[in-house]
Amino acid sequence: MKYPIRYFPTLSGVFFIILFLVSLLNGCASMSPPSRTTNLCAIFEEQPQWYDYAKEAEEKWGTPTSILMAFIHYESGFRGDARPPRSWFLGFIPLPRASSAYGYGQIQDPAWEDYQRANGGWFKSRTDMEDVLDFIGWYNHRSARRLGISKRDPKHLYFAYHEGHRGYRQEVWRRKPRLLRVAKRVAWQAREYGTQLRGCESRFKCRKFYQFWPFCQ
């Protein structure tokens, strides 16, 4: 009589299964927006690694953290899987989305591909906060160089981000009342974030074991 062969997972196999499930849960959690999206201190309290990512992008490309985070606030509401809404034909047949915008920064395919070619980031993702902050910093750096926009001018940086460099040069944004209103809100939110961050930034600096005074201030 033959008995069925039974397979039991090894200890290492169980470990990798648990590790995969934990990483999957963490990935889902990281897609959820912070509970208080208008308060930058509260955002960084919930997601302290976002502070590190934003400061890295600021130091690399020159756009202040407050402006980087204000862009994400108005582009996606801090939802990593955000996409434009889909229309439906006859109520049940899905139609194409309005654009290819995706992720925290609502970055469209052509702009993302340009970024990947320029930075060698073929493994980067629009759903990864670190990569998106780096993209926004890179795009604003190009806007400053090509269009002469100050990296501390959130309103005009946002016009260029939203309409592209050609659209900005053609001043397409002047004919879009809704975009004008949103850009003003982005600028206001960036100022608010900047004020908030000045009052709490010390909590997020020098918090790692290898960061200590006087080398970290």
N, C-alpha and C positions, 0 to 999 in steps of 0.2 A: 504494500500500500504506500502510495506517495503522499507525503504531506505537503501542503502549499508552503512555498517559501515566503517567509515574512521579513520585511525590511524594517529595521528600526533606525531612526536617525541618530547619527553620532552626536557627541557633545558639541563638536565644532559646527555641525550642521544646525543644531538647535540654536546655537549662539548667533549664527548668521541670519537665521529666520527672524529671531527676536530683533536683531539690529536692523534688518530691513523694515520690519513693522514699525519700529520706533522712528526711523527716518521718514517713513511714509506719513506717520501721524504728525511729526514735526513739520513736514512739508505742507500738509493741509493747514496746520495751525498758522504757519507763516503767511499763508495766503489771506487770512482773515485780517481786516483792517483793525488798527488800534481802537480802543473804546472812546478816546477823546482826540479826534483828529485835528482840532483847532488849537491844541496846546502842544508845542514842540517838546517841552519838558516831559509831559505825560507820555508822548510817543516814544521818546528815548528811554523812559523808565520801563516801558513794556518791551521795547526792542532795542536794548543798549548797543547791539552790534550795528544798528543802523547809524548811530552816531559815528562810529569808527569808519563806516563806509563813506558817509557824507564828508567827513573831514579829509579822508584820503582823496576823494574826488576834488574837494576844494583846493587842497594843496597841489594836486597834479594839474588842474585846469584853470583854477582861479575864480570860479563862481562860488559865492558864499553859500554855506550850508543852508541858511534860511531860504534862499532863492531856490536851491535845488529841491528842498522839501516842499516848498509852496507849489512848484510845478507838479510834483507827484500828487499833492493834495487835490489839485483841480483837474488833473488828467484822469486819475483813476480812483480817487478817494482811498488810496492805499490798498486797493484790491489787486493782488498780483495776477489774477486771471481775467481782468476786465477786458471786454471787447465791445465794439459798437453794437447796438441792438439789431436783431435780425427781423426783417419783414416776412410776413407769411401770406401766401396766395391761397384764397378760399379758406383761410383760417387754419390750415393744417399742412400745406406744402411750403417747406422752408425756402426762402429766397436768399441770394448772396447778401452778405453784410455790406454796409455802406463803404467800408474801407478795410484794409488789412491791419489797422491799429490794434495793438495787443500789449497786455502787461501793465506794469506799474506806470510806465511813461507813455502808454498808448502810442508806441513807436510803429510806424508803418514799415512794410517789408523793404522798400528801396533804401530808406534811411538806415535801417538796421544792417543791411548788406554792405552799405558804404562804411559803416562803423567797423564791421567785422574785417573788411579788406584793409582798412587803415590801421587797425590795432591787432590784427591776428587773432581775433576772438571768435573762432569758429565753434568753441564749446561754451560760449556765453549764452545767457538766456534773458529774454524780456520779462520773465517771471522771477528773476533774481534781483533783489534790491541793490546789491553791490554793483552788478553789471549795469543796471538802469541808471544809477547815480553817476557812474562813470560815463555812460552814453550822454546824459544831459550835460555834464561838464564838458565833454568833448565837443558836442554840438554847439554849445554856447561859445566855446573857444573859437570855433570856426566862424560863428556869427560875428564875434568881436573882430576877428582878423579880416573877414571879407566885407562886412557891412559897417564897420566902425562903431558898433554898439558897445557901450560900457558893460562890463561884466557885473556891474552893480545896478544895472537898469532892468529890473525884472519885467516891466511892461513891454519894452521893445524887444528884449530877449524872447519873451513869450510870443510876440507877433511873428518873429522869425522862426521860432520853433513850430508854431501852428501852421503858418503859411508857406514855409520853406524860404530859402534865400531869394529865389526869383520872385515869389509872391511879395516878399518884403520890399524888394527894390521897386516893384510895380505899385506899391502901396495899396495892395488889394484889401488889407485890413481896415483901411479908412472907410470902406464901403460895407463893412459888416458890423452893424450896431451890437449884435450879441457878442461878437468877439471883443469889441471895445470894452463892453461891460465886464466880461470875464477877465480880460487883461488887467483892468483896474482892481478887480478882486484879488487876482494873483499878486499884484504889487502890494496891496494892503496886507494880505496874509504873510507875505515875505517880511514886511516891516514888523508885524506882530510876532512872527517866529523869531526874528532877530532880537527883539526886546526880551522875549521869554528866555531865549537861549543865554543871553548875557547874565540873566539872574540865576541860572541853574547849571551852566556848563561845567563848573568846577566839580560837580558830582560825577561827570562822565570822563573827566581827564584823570590820568594817572591811576586807573582802577585795575590795571593788570600787574602781575607780580614783577614784570621786568621794566615797568615804568615807574620812575621815582625821581624826586627832586634832587638836583636842579636840572636834570636832563628832560624832565617832563613838567611843563607848567601850564 
